[in-house]
Amino acid sequence: MALSQSEIDEMAETLYAAYDEKEPVEPLSNDAEFTTEEAYEIQAKVFDKISDGETLGHKLGLVSEAKQEQLGIPEPIFAPIVEETVLDGEPVPTEDMIAPRIEAEIGLVLGEDLEPPVRPMDVVTATDAVVPVVEILESRYQGWSIPSAQDVIADLTSAGKVVLGESAKDVSEVDLVMESIAVSVNGEVQASGIGGDIMGNPARAVAWLANRLEAEGKSIDAGELVMTGGIPAAIDIEPGDVYDIEFANIGSIRVRAE
């Protein structure tokens, strides 16, 4: 049974309050089942409350088949990247977050619009730069309890903060599939992976997103950033820790938590 508009509004308000007050809540699906389309509607309403409407691009999540099967959804998930989430050299404010986790990603900055149907090679051709990105994940649900993909979609696909690297490489200089990443905590490597962990190729994930957005009347345009999805496993963030994210070719990012 479809949710009423008042139910959708109420769910959005619940998540926004959790975002604003930093007080976790029970997963929305504990009280009512809702569809993927309804989850994206809830997500949009929450973003409307926290941003001025300006977006930097898009972020992808659940880009592995294993994660999709775990949460019972046959495709990745996505959300906008909003200016309000970007950390510009500041440490991660753990006191102002519920339960942050750190995740490293390959970012693609588009130099041309992506016009569906889009293939991975179209993404490569349209890419102006490849950049290192770190996402500080956050869940508004108690104990990171995420029983369904619809829950995480509604919860901004676990958006928290974003750290953009200062370096950039031309796409011709980067093997997107073999680009490796290592994440160290206080000097010790804790997680690693390669670009091929993202649907076999990060460009394939971006092509999927461009084609998926067309159905909603949206697009990926020149100048936008696409965060292609977490590669190494996400790591819990603790105050005082230092996180070094080393990419093979596209640069590095150091993140401090306070």
N, C-alpha and C positions, 0 to 999 in steps of 0.2 A: 504494500500500500504506500502510495506516494506521500511524502511529507507535505504538510500544509506550509504556506508561506510563513505563518507565524512560528511554526516549529523550526523552520530553517533560520529565521531571524533569531530565535531564542538560542539555538545552537551556536550561531555566530557570536552572539553576545557572551555566551559562556566561555568560548575560547578567547575572545578579546579580553575579557576580564582576567582570565588566567595569564594572558600575555602581559597585560598592563600591571597587574598586582603581583605577578610572580608567585602565584599560588596555584599548584597543580590541581587538576580535576580528574574525575573518573572518565574513561573513554566514552565518547558519545554513543557508541553502539551498545553500551550497557543498557541504555534506556529505549533505543529505537533503531531498527535497521534502516539504512538509507543507501541509495544508489551512488555509483561513481559520479554521475552527473550532479546529483544533489550535493555530494561532497565538494565538488569544485565550486558550486554556487556558494556554499558556506565559506570556503576558502576565500573567494573573491570579496565577500562581505567583510571578512576579518581584515584583509589587506586594505580595503577601503577605509577602515577605521584607523589604521596605523600609518598610512602613507598619504602623500599628497597626490597620488595618482601617477607620478612619474616613475618609470621603471628603467633599469639598466639593461635588462634582458631577461633570460629565463634560466631556471635551474632544473636539472633532472634528478630523479631518485628511483630506487628499485630498478637499477639498470642490469641486474643479473637475474637469470632465470630462477636461480635458487631462492632469491629473496621474493620474487614474484610468486612462486609456488607456495612459499611459506605464508604469505599474506593473501593468497587466493585471488590474484589479479593477473591477467595475461599480458600485461604491458607495463612499461615504466610509468612513473608519475611525474608531475611537473608543477612549477609555480613561478611567478614572476620574481625577479630580484629587485628589491626596492632600496633606494638611497639610504633610508633610515637604518638599514642593517649593516652598512659598511663601516668597518673600523679603520680609521685613517691613522695608523701608527700607534693607537692606544692599546694597552694590554686588555686582555679579555676580562670584563667586569663580572667575575664569578658571583659576587654578592648580589648583583642585579639580575642573575639568571637562576633558573630552577635546577637544572642538571646538565650543564653543557658537555658536549663531546666534540672532538676535533677530527676532521676528515679532509684529506687532500684530493684535489681534483685538477684535471686539465681544463683550462678555459679556452674557448675559441671566440675571437672577436671578428665579427663579420664585416667585410668590406663591401659586400653587395647584398641586396635583398635575396632571400631564398624563395623562389616561386615554385610551388608544387606543380607536378610531382617532383620530389627531390630525391636524388640518389646520393650515396656517400661521396662520390667523386664531385658532385655539384657543391657539396659542403666544402670540400678541400679547395676547390676553385674559388669559392666565394670568401674563404677565410683570409682576413687581412693579417692576423697575428695569433700566435699561440702563447698563452700566458699561464703562469702558475697561480692557483687559487686555493685558498683554505676556507672551508666552511666550518663555522662553529654551530653545530647542530644543537637543537633544543626541543624538548617535548613538553607540552603543556599537560601531559597526562602523568598521573602519579606513577613513579617508579619506571618510567619509560614503557608503560603497559600499552601495547599497540595491537589489539586483537584483529584488526582488519585494515586493509589498504585504504578503505574509505575514511577510517579514523585519521590516518596519517595525512591523507590528502587534505582533509578539512583543517587539520592542524598545520597548515602552511607548508606541508611536506617537511616538517621538523625544522623549518627555517629559524635561525637564531641570529648569527652574525656572519659577515663575510670579510675575509682579508684578501686583498688583491696584491699580487707580487708586482714589483717595480720593473721587472725585466719582461721582454717580449721577443719572440722569434718569428721570423717568416716561416710560413707553413712548409715551404720547400726545404727548410733546414731541420725539420722534425719528423721522425718516424712515429706517427701517432700511436701505432700499435705497440711498438717496442719501447716507447718512452717510459722509463722506470721512475718510481717514487719510493723514497724511504722516509719514514717518520720516526724521529728520535725524541725521547723524553729525557731531559737532563743528561743528554749525551749518549743514551743507549737506544739503539734501534728497537722499536716496538712493533712496527707494521711496515709492510712493503707491498708493491704490486706494479703492474704495467698497464699501459693504456689499453691493451687488448682485453683486459678484464671488463671493459665497458662494451658489452655487446659485440665483442670481437674487434671493435674499432670505434673510438669516440665519434668519428664522423658519421657512423651508422646511427648512433643515438641521436645526433642532431638532425639527420635526415628524417628519422622517425618523428621527432618532435615537430618539425616543419610541416610534415604531412598531417599529423594529428591536429595541429592548431588550425589548419585550413577548415576543418569541419566546424570550428567554433567561430569562424570569421576573423581569425587572428593570423599573425604572420611573424616571422623572424626577419628583421630588417637590418640594413647596413648600419654599422655602428654599435649594434647590440652585442652583449656578451652572453655566451651560453656556457654554463657550468655543466660539464658533461656527465657528472655523477661521481660519487666517491669511489676511489680505487682501493687503497688499503682499508682495513677495518677501522671503524671509528674508535677513538680512545677517549675515555673519561678525562675531563680536565680538572686539575686540582690547583688551588691557589698556591702561588710560589713556583710552580713548575715552568720550565722553558721547553718549548716544542720547536724542533728544527725540521723543516720539511725540505728535503733535497730532491730535486728533479734531475734527471740525467742530463738534459740539454737546455731546458727552458728557464732555469734559475732556481732560486731557493727563497724560503720565507721563514723568518723566526717569529714565533708568537710567544708572548709571556702572559701568564695568568696571575691575576691579583685577587 
